[in-house]
Amino acid sequence: MKTLPTAKRIFVGSLVVFALTLLFGPGGRACFAAVLFDDQTDTISVNGDTTLSTAATIEARVFFTTNYAGEGFVFNEWTFSAESKALRAGPESISGHVFPVHGTDSILALQSVASNQCHHVAYVYDGSEERLYLDGVRIGARAASGSIGNGSGTPHIGAIFRDGTINNSFIGYSDFLRVSDIARYSGPIAAVPSPDVGTDANTQLLYRFNEAPGSITTVTDWSGNGHTGTLGTGFTGATAPEFVPDPNANADLVSLVPSPGTLASGFDPATTSYIASVPDTTTSMTVTPTASNPTATIQVRVNGGSFSAVGSGSASAALPLDPGVNTIDVNGGDPAACACARVPLRARLPRERGSRGRLSSIRPGIFTSAPHSEHRARGRKSARRDDATW
């Protein structure tokens, strides 16, 4: 942490001091990888078949951005006239089916799926009803019955060759996929699992997509059934998706500009604290955050209020300041989205209107202004994760 020397004496006059501190935000899972399907022919070929009977759940977690958003297969296992187990997703719809239940007709929900957020999507069949879920909320249901067909077709994540042609992959990211032989979700609201969920006796296939970014060509099956996935194989024209760092861990700030005021030492991602000044007559300020990912979601709030979105490289709306301590949070990632590691930035702004007091000393983490009270600013910075594709 950079601070002024303890003995340093500064006359503030009509100026006030604030500190900016980088922190880790809340979150249970430190997401560190996902798989990006950026081509309609991207696919993962799965070793071995799944076996389903009178119940099924096909689920995944997906993430769409402005650059990567398209409807298509998330999962499909197909054998001509024998089986088709499918989950499809896109920015405007979710669908699924298990043949021959309800024939070849998929249950479809026309539903907007917000960009720059992790979303859990699921198809469920319990022997009497088919259901679709988005983030634990049931968005479609219909009566259905019968046994699920099984065959010898190779399951695919993403694109698949069937019915004499290549059927497109969805375009976007995923960090979790599971196929189960039970109906895991029921009712209008269901609890959404963590992508780190463990396997159980009903798990047929479980991919966490937490392979390290790089030249990885296979995917581990955590179900224990040996369904290893291989990238970019299974049919002529197949292409490989790519393992990349997780989207919500890649909203790292590369610049932050307050207005009015400046960061005395300039912005440095490795620096955990900053000193800057604004006139004591200031009633509001804006911040312009820039993220390493130009499409990253950035959220800004003041004094614990509601977060509002701001585009990377754009100025926020005016943030009203009160006399005394003001706290501005700049959060790289949607605070309502998945519990991934985030890199928020906190600004503590001790502000005394009309004060011409003297800042008698500054020591790490404590600002003492005569003749008034102390204001504490604490912080820690996360390890950064870089990903040029987000």
Secondary structure as the mmCIF struct_conf table of DSSP 4:
data_model
#
loop_
_struct_conf.conf_type_id
_struct_conf.id
_struct_conf.beg_label_comp_id
_struct_conf.beg_label_asym_id
_struct_conf.beg_label_seq_id
_struct_conf.end_label_comp_id
_struct_conf.end_label_asym_id
_struct_conf.end_label_seq_id
TURN_TY1_P TURN_TY1_P1 THR A 6 ALA A 7
STRN STRN1 ILE A 10 PHE A 11
TURN_TY1_P TURN_TY1_P2 GLY A 13 SER A 14
STRN STRN2 LEU A 15 LEU A 22
BEND BEND1 GLY A 28 GLY A 28
STRN STRN3 ALA A 34 PHE A 37
BEND BEND2 ASP A 39 ASP A 39
TURN_TY1_P TURN_TY1_P3 GLN A 40 THR A 41
STRN STRN4 ASP A 42 ASP A 42
STRN STRN5 THR A 43 VAL A 46
BEND BEND3 ASN A 47 GLY A 48
BEND BEND4 SER A 53 THR A 54
STRN STRN6 ALA A 56 PHE A 63
BEND BEND5 THR A 66 TYR A 68
STRN STRN7 GLY A 70 GLY A 70
STRN STRN8 GLY A 72 THR A 79
TURN_TY1_P TURN_TY1_P4 PHE A 80 ALA A 82
STRN STRN9 GLU A 83 GLY A 90
TURN_TY1_P TURN_TY1_P5 PRO A 91 GLU A 92
STRN STRN10 SER A 93 VAL A 98
TURN_TY1_P TURN_TY1_P6 PHE A 99 THR A 104
HELX_LH_PP_P HELX_LH_PP_P1 ASP A 105 SER A 106
STRN STRN11 ILE A 107 LEU A 110
TURN_TY1_P TURN_TY1_P7 SER A 115 ASN A 116
BEND BEND6 GLN A 117 GLN A 117
STRN STRN12 CYS A 118 TYR A 125
BEND BEND7 GLY A 127 SER A 128
STRN STRN13 GLU A 129 LEU A 134
TURN_TY1_P TURN_TY1_P8 ASP A 135 GLY A 136
STRN STRN14 VAL A 137 ALA A 143
BEND BEND8 GLY A 146 GLY A 146
HELX_LH_PP_P HELX_LH_PP_P2 SER A 147 GLY A 149
BEND BEND9 SER A 152 SER A 152
HELX_LH_PP_P HELX_LH_PP_P3 GLY A 153 PRO A 155
STRN STRN15 HIS A 156 GLY A 158
STRN STRN16 ILE A 160 ARG A 162
TURN_TY1_P TURN_TY1_P9 ASP A 163 GLY A 164
STRN STRN17 THR A 165 ASN A 167
HELX_LH_PP_P HELX_LH_PP_P4 ASN A 168 ASN A 168
STRN STRN18 SER A 169 SER A 169
HELX_LH_PP_P HELX_LH_PP_P5 PHE A 170 PHE A 170
STRN STRN19 ILE A 171 ILE A 171
STRN STRN20 GLY A 172 SER A 180
BEND BEND10 ASP A 181 ILE A 182
BEND BEND11 GLY A 187 PRO A 188
STRN STRN21 ILE A 189 ILE A 189
HELX_LH_PP_P HELX_LH_PP_P6 ALA A 191 SER A 194
TURN_TY1_P TURN_TY1_P10 PRO A 195 ASP A 196
HELX_LH_PP_P HELX_LH_PP_P7 VAL A 197 THR A 199
TURN_TY1_P TURN_TY1_P11 ALA A 201 ASN A 202
STRN STRN22 THR A 203 TYR A 207
HELX_LH_PP_P HELX_LH_PP_P8 GLU A 211 ALA A 212
BEND BEND12 PRO A 213 SER A 215
STRN STRN23 THR A 218 VAL A 219
TURN_TY1_P TURN_TY1_P12 TRP A 222 SER A 223
BEND BEND13 GLY A 224 ASN A 225
STRN STRN24 GLY A 229 LEU A 231
TURN_TY1_P TURN_TY1_P13 GLY A 232 GLY A 232
BEND BEND14 GLY A 234 PHE A 235
TURN_TY1_P TURN_TY1_P14 THR A 236 GLY A 237
STRN STRN25 THR A 239 THR A 239
STRN STRN26 GLU A 242 VAL A 244
HELX_RH_3T_P HELX_RH_3T_P1 PRO A 247 ALA A 249
STRN STRN27 LEU A 253 SER A 259
BEND BEND15 PRO A 260 GLY A 261
STRN STRN28 LEU A 263 LEU A 263
TURN_TY1_P TURN_TY1_P15 ALA A 264 SER A 265
TURN_TY1_P TURN_TY1_P16 PRO A 269 ALA A 270
STRN STRN29 SER A 273 PRO A 279
TURN_TY1_P TURN_TY1_P17 ASP A 280 THR A 281
STRN STRN30 SER A 284 ALA A 291
BEND BEND16 SER A 292 ASN A 293
TURN_TY1_P TURN_TY1_P18 PRO A 294 THR A 295
STRN STRN31 ILE A 298 VAL A 302
TURN_TY1_P TURN_TY1_P19 ASN A 303 GLY A 304
STRN STRN32 SER A 308 VAL A 310
TURN_TY1_P TURN_TY1_P20 SER A 312 GLY A 313
BEND BEND17 SER A 314 SER A 314
HELX_LH_PP_P HELX_LH_PP_P9 ALA A 315 ALA A 318
STRN STRN33 LEU A 319 PRO A 320
BEND BEND18 PRO A 323 PRO A 323
STRN STRN34 GLY A 324 GLY A 332
BEND BEND19 GLY A 333 GLY A 333
TURN_TY1_P TURN_TY1_P21 PRO A 335 ALA A 336
BEND BEND20 ALA A 337 ALA A 337
STRN STRN35 VAL A 343 ARG A 351
TURN_TY1_P TURN_TY1_P22 ARG A 353 GLY A 354
STRN STRN36 ARG A 358 ARG A 363
TURN_TY1_P TURN_TY1_P23 PRO A 364 GLY A 365
STRN STRN37 ILE A 366 ALA A 370
TURN_TY1_P TURN_TY1_P24 PRO A 371 PRO A 371
BEND BEND21 HIS A 372 HIS A 372
STRN STRN38 GLU A 374 ARG A 376
HELX_LH_PP_P HELX_LH_PP_P10 SER A 382 ARG A 384
TURN_TY1_P TURN_TY1_P25 ALA A 388 THR A 389
#
